[in-house]
Amino acid sequence: PTFGPILRQSGDRHVDRLMVDLREVARRGWDETAGDLGESLPFDHQSSILADQLQRTRNLMVRTPDEVYRRVIAELAKGGTIDEQAERVRQLLDVTGTENWESRAKTVASTEVWRAYAFGGYAAAQRLSLRVSGITKRWDSRRDAAVRNGHRRAHGQTRPLNQPFEVAGEALMVPLDPSGSPSNVINCRCRAEYLRRR
């Protein structure tokens, strides 16, 4: 029997529940940004910025198990004895770091939660910019020992809303911007603070 479709459906249900939670995190970013700017703004989870980012996250969550499965099947398809196949699969999983799944899962979860929050805030600022002129954004790091050097240097950097920050040699619209390199965005705890000219 084949269990792939059953497992995929189960995984999709988990991802769907996760996406509900991430939308709620994005709502918090949205609401806090609107509040910081002194405005009231109903949450719109279908905002193009937010919907695009949440869809990227969903695609990542759905694709990852399929990619691991595809690689394992490819190794098994090479044939050989059971012991040889088992060794190749073990080596594959060692190389991909899957022996650290719990730690990796926490890293992915933390990154995606903060990313949803960041893009919720950015989407709200974009929406508010249609009725409030002069909104800017400022990079705010945690200013502790765990902050990356590039993020520490970016602290306080202020940009017009539609211009990217310059962070460690990369253009990032917000902290955790997926266009940045993994070493520049994974586990980032920075945030963008949105300001309005008074």
Protein Blocks (a to p, Z undefined) as FASTA:
>chain_A
ZZklmmmmmmmmmmmmmmmmmmmmmmmmmmmmmmmnopacdddfkbfklmmmmmmmmmmm
mmmmmmmmmmmmmmmmngpafklmmmmmmmmmmmnopmmmmmmmmmmmmmmmmmmmmmmm
mmmmmmmmmmpghiacddddehiaklcfklmmmgopacdfklccdeehiacfbghiakbc
fklmgopabdcdddddZZ
